[in-house]
Amino acid sequence: MTFEPSPIPAHDAAPVEHNVASGSSESRFADVVSLAAGCMQTAGATLVACVNERHLALAAHGPGAACAQLSRDHLIVRTWGQHSPLLVLPDIHASARDNIHFYAGVALYSGSGRRLGTLAVHDHAPRPSPSPAQLDGLARLGRVASALLEQRSIERTSLIVAQAGQQARESVLITDSHGGIQWRNPAADQLFGNGLAGQSMQTLFPLRLQLDQQATRAWLAGQGDSNHQLRIVAQDGSLRLLDATRSSWKHGPDHGTTFVLYDITEAAHQRAELDRLAHYDPLTGLPNRNALLTALEAHPDWGVVLIGIDRFKWINDGLGHAIGDRVLQAFADRLQVKADDEQCVARMGGDVFACACADARLAPAEPNPDDDLLPSLIRHLQQPLRVRGHQVHAEVSLGVALREDVQGGGDLLACADLALYRAKSAGGHQHCRYRPSMRADALARRDLDLDLRRAFAQDEFELYYQPQVDLANGRICGAEALLRWRHPLRGIVPASEFIDLLTHSPLGTEVGAWVLQRACMDAAQWPDPSTSVSINLFPAQLGEDLVAQVQAALAAAGLSAERLELEITETIALTQDSAGAEALAVLRSQGVNLAFDDFGTGYASLSMLQRFRIDRVKIDRSFVSGMLGNEEDAAIVRWIVMLARALGLRVVAEGVEHLPQAEQLHTLGCDEAQGYLYAQALDSNSLLTRLHAQPPMSSGVARE
């Protein structure tokens, strides 16, 4: 039977969890179920709450009573949706598995209509239907249970909020309606010190410290936006900047304000530092490019000289970046010492500095060796440096651009950069004044770039091959692909005239992909399936797309990965990020061979062996050419061969032109060689003919 009791007052209680009930809540829940059992004169009673679709017995009364999660087939769970809100089952025959034969329960709801739980009484034997007075008593106890669940939820929420506030890094202050502090968290005590209780907020934030006293006074009084910035003197005596958020609270007749304070002092310092970095170089403290441009704009009669440290990379790489940084700082100090109020010195970036001043000082009409700015500046900068126990001799190159030389309001710094480029290209340790012809040369390089793009579009590039010979038997075991440009008017253009420009041009990526495809196609035609082809990569090729490019080229040519070797130089390796190294590692795992070209010519050769897992090193021709007459070159060649052997790498020597060189290399343990002793670079047809005509296998060093 069902019974409709008088309406139950609404209580909006949040879901509760069994393991967070306080001791007082458990005691009161126990009292409710005991009263319910007594009111209904039953052997047992249970208070069940629904939490996240779990039915938890928060309190139980009677023989064998226990608080636990109820199973899905428990009577209270099975009849959960049948309460409206009372459910009475006086004689249950089908529920013997629960050992419950009498049941009466009242559903507990929140004010929003959400089901909170059930207060149920039950017995092991059938019973007569309860009287209306008993059911009304059960309903009243249900209202009490709802209130207890609501209070338990409030206690739980308060506990969570208090714990969060205690552990928060932000300072939290809670005031009453009069502005007196009633509660604070440990972060607030750490910021302000002890003794905050009862203090007024106005005493914590003296108006004399605030940027806008009137706005701060209004904000503390509850006016304006919820956010404001405040200044305080912390207990350690430091001035701190706080980002403050204000919100109101209300509980019954009581009300007040909550303040959350976040210390942004360090962030403000960082913003100020970023503003400083926008105009000053962080390493040297000199003004930067932006500051120099501002100075040049303010002085239309000023010229500029750019100062580059010659071969600074040797210092930076050979002695380490820490020494390199100290050298840059020393140069900055020397520039500042020589500068006066009529100059602006700056660091442009890298190893390039600048000095801007009047044209007349940079190029006086009557030169005076003792007073001329540039010669004295060069002498001052090139004095030997002693840096952390190292004697450093640094020479400089200067590029000068005068206002009178730059016509039509041109880019003064760009002109000075062209002059510096000319000085460094001429060998360095000199200064060069900008002339309009330098702009013409720059335009010529641009035209060459355009011509290269046209050449690529019109298939003017060709591949030649430098044979690589096995020193043990004299047979061609591989070939290095070399790019050639057959110009329609000039014929074969020397690689020295365009490779460097192509290397630094975006076109290098496209040309490199073409070289890869063409070389694989040619190698697939070679008669000996063990003959490999080596390809020099352009720097721009080393990226995520390289793996797909190589796989596509091999697949299109039907060439096995083991027959392809990719060559990288130290210059390329040093400029690559992890993506380039990962791409090479993936290709090597798929069978492609990797070679380190020009090994031994740079400081980072050994470190590159650690970063890039390779299969072969190539001894630079500069060491091979001098190995018979120069003991130092011979020692380097021996060292490279021994190192490669120790690491399990193959070795090929470049630039072999004489038989004694080949014999000495073979004696040292070098595997292969290439150079004019064997052949100049051959076009694809000539190489193919030579491969078909190779002599049978033989031992010893041979010359083809």
C-alpha angles and dihedrals in degrees: 000000000000129000130197110217126193113291115285115230113250118256119181103213125168122226114282133208127226097231098054101058111125121231092254092052092051090051093051093046088052090052091052095052091045090052091047092053091047093047092051094035092231131146094236145024133183136193110208127187127195112226121173090338091309120120109219125188103221094179135007135185130197141044112337091002114165136169110237144119111292121232121242092252095053113121094240090053094044093052095040095115096041097074114103081189097296125045122186122186107175099176119030118179100164096057100066089125088070091043085231117131099160125046137173122169140169122211116230118218137182123232090260091057096256115146111243104174149295134273106205137177121199143172139199094237134047115267137190117269112279119255120252088252091056093048091048089052090051090050091050090051087050089058089050090050091051090052091049091050089051092049090048090052091050091049090050093048091046090051092051092047092048092049091048091050092048092052098039118116089215118083112248123198125181119196134189127235090281095053096254117142111249101169138015135171128236091263089061091050089051091051101041103019129239125310098060095132111112095004120133120246090232091064092056094054110044110205091224089069096051125097092221110027096183094050091047092051091051093046093052087051090058099261130129129010122353092242128068139154118240135186125217139169105239122219090260089060097251123132109242132192116216131195103216130198121194127200134166126237131197132187116172109307092343123090140163144138136284119211122197112194123194119190107230097168094114092044090052090050089051092052090050089049091052089052088051092048089054088069105021134057110243096212101049103018090232122134111271134224093284091054091047092052089051090052093048091050090053093049111047091179095058125107125195138226121203115209120203125186108233115238091353088157088067090056094043095045099035099045099026136258093277090060090043091054091049090052090052090050091050091052090050090052091050092050091051091049091055095042124096135185091281094060138067117208120191144165112242096191137282110017095333122108131177139213120193124191142128118317090238091063094049094047110016118195091232110036116220114191091208098049106028108122100219100047092045090046091052092049091048095048096045096056110122116269128216108208120175093326095318124114107220123192108190123182125198139215121208132206114196126196120181125198090237090057096050108076128204097013093296125176104288095194092048090053092049088050091055089051091049090049090053092049093051093044089055090059101276130249092098141082126240130197119220116256126182089244088070089063088052090053090051089051089050090056088050090050089050089053090052090047090052090053090051091047092052092048090051097046096247093143120096136182123235123185131222108207118233114211131207104236091209096063108005095242124138104253099171146347136226115229112230124191118233131183118216102198115201091230106022099040117214107010113212111251090231089069098058114011095082092050091045090050091059096039125092085233088071090078093057094042091048091054090050092050090051093051096043095046092051091050092051094045091052088064095055113111099226109068090206095061110109132207123219122208128192111224123221113231093245091058094067100093143092092294094059095083093054091045093053094044091050093048093049093046094048092050097039089233121151116240091237090067094058123083123186117205124208128183127217090251090057093044094051092055097050127101125213092279091066093048091047092051091053091046091053092050092048090052087055092055103268113137122231126209131191108222124210091013115193097024095101139048095243100057094110094045089051090056087059095046098043119043103219139175104211141023125208119216109225117247091237090070095041094052092055102035096100096050104026119063092200092056090045091051091050091051091049091048093050092050093047092047092049091049091050090052094045094247129143119237130216123184121216127211098027106168105156133053094232088059091053092047093050092047091050090050091052091053101259111157105207143008140196131192146096091305086075105024145317118246109299131204115246095263094049092049091048090052091050093049091053090050097050115138120242121275114291137168129242133038111314137186118215 
